[in-house]
Amino acid sequence: MISSARTSYSTPNTTYLILDAASITSPTTQSHLKTHLPTSNSKFTKIFSNAALHWILRPLAPSRGSCDLSPLVTFFSSCYDLLAPGGVLVTESGAHGNVAEVHTALVSALIHRGVPPSEARSTSPWFFPSTTLMSTVLTRAGFIVETCEAEFRPTELPGGDVQGWVRLFGQAFLDKIEGFVKEREGGDEEKGRQAREDVVRDVAEAMEGVGRRVEDETFVLGYVRLRIRARKPEGGV
């Protein structure tokens, strides 16, 4: 993707970098980013993210029963520090309740095959926060929250391919069940691979009565999108 961007969309004032977004809190990363600005005192005017934060923020999410938002606040404080006064953070990602039907089916499939419930839940690679939580986090990080909204956006899967979606986006669950069954069965790799395929099949079958439209056979997942626009105050440092 980056190679294609450099080839097709390069301009004199464009720089493409590959960085681990979760490391944005690191002084080393912050310093590296700033070396690509025009002057040592320059800052960014915009930070934009689309369909990525629900993956990036998963390791920083509060655990069940915890109200510790400090890791999330630290992350967004780092974004705040990179912005010039008046600069904006604009993001779209999954909101609370995003793809709830397939998320539930994946967790249930793991529990059904013996994975402890808490372990099955923690396997999820996603963090889908509410608007209330994100508004609180951004405000604590210093931002003025101009927009923080959730929109239910049913999304049609290309070709109605539920199994393809599960294999691509549910890979963490599939890796978990394959490893779990392999270990339980004394290292039997074939049984691990079979358990993986069984989960794909069972989740797709369970979803048929939920997402398949009878009138045209299209398949729709219940996406809920979280849209944020937050601004660093003009007097912010």
C-alpha positions in Angstrom: 0.0 0.0 0.0 2.8 2.4 1.0 4.8 1.5 -2.1 1.8 2.1 -4.3 1.2 5.5 -2.6 4.8 6.5 -3.1 4.6 5.5 -6.8 1.3 7.0 -7.7 0.6 9.8 -5.2 3.9 11.4 -4.3 4.1 15.2 -4.2 7.0 17.5 -3.0 5.3 18.0 0.4 4.2 14.4 1.0 6.1 11.8 3.1 4.9 8.3 3.6 6.1 6.5 6.8 5.4 3.1 8.3 5.1 3.2 12.1 3.4 1.2 14.8 0.6 3.6 15.8 0.5 2.1 19.3 4.0 3.4 19.8 2.9 7.0 19.3 3.3 7.6 23.0 7.0 6.8 22.7 9.4 9.9 22.8 11.4 8.1 20.1 8.4 7.9 17.8 7.3 11.4 18.5 10.9 12.7 17.7 11.0 10.6 14.5 7.7 12.1 13.3 8.8 15.6 14.0 12.0 15.2 11.9 9.6 15.2 8.8 8.1 18.6 9.7 9.4 21.8 8.0 11.0 23.2 11.2 11.8 21.9 14.7 8.9 24.0 16.0 6.4 22.8 13.5 3.5 20.6 14.4 0.8 18.8 12.4 -2.5 20.5 11.6 -4.5 17.3 11.2 -4.4 13.7 12.3 -6.8 11.3 10.5 -7.7 7.7 11.0 -10.2 5.5 9.2 -11.3 1.9 10.3 -8.1 1.4 12.3 -8.5 2.6 15.9 -10.6 -0.3 17.0 -7.6 -2.5 16.3 -4.9 -0.1 17.6 -6.6 0.7 20.9 -7.5 -2.9 21.9 -4.4 -3.4 24.1 -5.2 -0.1 25.8 -8.8 -0.8 26.5 -10.1 -1.1 30.1 -10.5 -4.7 31.3 -13.9 -5.9 32.3 -14.9 -4.3 35.6 -12.1 -1.7 35.3 -12.6 2.0 34.8 -8.9 2.8 34.2 -8.9 5.0 31.2 -5.3 6.3 31.7 -3.7 4.2 28.8 -6.3 5.6 26.4 -5.8 9.1 27.7 -2.0 8.8 27.3 -2.5 7.7 23.7 -4.7 10.6 22.8 -2.5 13.0 24.8 0.3 12.0 22.5 -1.9 12.8 19.5 -2.7 16.1 21.1 1.0 16.9 21.6 1.7 16.3 17.9 -1.0 18.9 16.8 -0.5 22.6 16.4 -3.0 24.8 18.3 -6.3 24.6 16.5 -5.3 21.3 14.9 -7.9 18.6 14.5 -8.2 14.9 15.1 -10.7 13.2 12.8 -11.4 9.5 13.1 -13.9 6.8 12.1 -13.9 3.4 13.6 -16.1 0.7 15.2 -18.5 1.9 17.9 -20.0 0.0 20.8 -22.2 -2.8 19.3 -20.3 -2.9 16.0 -20.7 -6.3 14.2 -22.3 -7.6 17.5 -23.9 -10.6 15.8 -20.8 -12.1 14.4 -18.7 -11.0 17.4 -21.1 -12.9 19.7 -21.1 -16.0 17.3 -17.3 -16.1 17.3 -17.0 -15.9 21.1 -19.8 -18.5 21.5 -18.1 -20.9 19.1 -15.0 -20.8 21.2 -16.9 -21.4 24.5 -18.8 -24.2 22.9 -15.5 -26.0 22.1 -14.2 -25.6 25.7 -12.4 -22.3 25.8 -13.2 -20.6 29.1 -15.6 -17.7 28.6 -13.3 -15.0 29.9 -10.5 -16.3 27.7 -12.8 -16.4 24.7 -13.9 -12.8 25.2 -10.3 -11.6 25.7 -9.4 -13.2 22.4 -11.3 -10.4 20.5 -8.8 -8.2 18.6 -11.3 -5.3 18.7 -12.2 -2.4 21.1 -15.6 -0.9 20.3 -16.1 2.0 22.7 -19.2 4.1 23.4 -19.5 7.7 22.5 -19.6 8.5 26.3 -16.3 6.8 26.9 -14.5 8.4 24.0 -15.8 11.9 24.8 -14.4 11.4 28.3 -11.0 10.2 27.1 -10.6 12.9 24.6 -11.6 15.7 27.0 -9.1 14.4 29.6 -6.4 14.4 26.9 -7.1 18.1 26.4 -9.3 18.1 23.3 -12.4 20.1 22.6 -14.8 17.4 21.3 -16.8 18.9 18.5 -18.4 15.6 17.2 -18.6 12.2 18.8 -21.4 10.2 17.3 -22.4 6.6 16.6 -24.3 5.6 13.4 -25.8 2.3 12.7 -24.7 1.4 9.1 -25.8 -2.0 7.9 -23.1 -3.1 5.4 -23.6 -5.6 2.6 -20.8 -8.2 2.3 -19.5 -8.6 -1.3 -20.9 -11.8 -2.7 -22.6 -12.5 0.6 -19.3 -14.2 1.7 -19.7 -14.6 5.5 -17.0 -17.2 5.7 -14.5 -15.0 3.9 -15.3 -12.2 6.4 -14.8 -14.5 9.4 -11.5 -15.8 8.0 -10.1 -12.3 7.4 -11.4 -10.3 10.3 -11.9 -13.1 12.8 -8.4 -14.6 12.4 -7.5 -14.0 16.1 -10.5 -16.2 17.1 -9.5 -18.9 14.6 -5.9 -18.9 15.7 -7.1 -19.3 19.3 -9.3 -22.3 18.7 -6.8 -24.0 16.5 -4.1 -23.7 19.1 -6.4 -24.6 22.0 -7.7 -27.8 20.4 -4.2 -28.8 19.2 -2.9 -28.5 22.7 -5.9 -30.3 24.2 -5.4 -33.1 21.8 -1.8 -33.7 22.6 -0.3 -31.7 19.7 -2.6 -33.1 17.0 -2.3 -30.4 14.3 -5.0 -32.0 12.1 -7.6 -31.7 14.8 -6.6 -28.1 15.4 -7.0 -27.2 11.8 -10.4 -29.0 11.7 -11.6 -27.1 14.7 -10.7 -23.9 12.9 -12.7 -24.8 9.9 -15.6 -26.0 12.1 -15.8 -22.6 13.7 -15.8 -20.8 10.3 -18.7 -23.1 9.2 -20.7 -22.8 12.4 -20.4 -19.0 12.7 -21.5 -18.7 9.1 -24.4 -21.0 9.6 -25.5 -19.2 12.8 -25.4 -15.9 11.0 -27.7 -17.1 8.1 -30.9 -16.4 10.0 -29.6 -13.0 11.2 -27.9 -11.3 8.2 -29.3 -12.9 5.1 -32.1 -10.9 3.3 -34.7 -13.2 2.1 -35.8 -10.9 -0.8 -32.5 -10.9 -2.6 -30.1 -13.2 -0.8 -27.7 -10.4 0.1 -25.9 -10.6 3.4 -25.7 -7.6 5.7 -23.6 -7.1 8.9 -24.6 -4.6 11.5 -21.8 -2.1 11.4 -21.9 0.7 14.0 -19.5 3.5 13.2 -18.0 5.9 15.6 -17.2 9.3 14.1 -15.0 11.8 16.0 -13.8 15.3 15.4 -11.8 16.8 18.2 -9.8 20.1 18.2 -6.8 21.2 20.1 -7.6 24.6 21.6 -6.0 27.7 20.0 -4.2 28.4 23.2 -3.1 24.7 23.6 0.6 23.9 23.8 
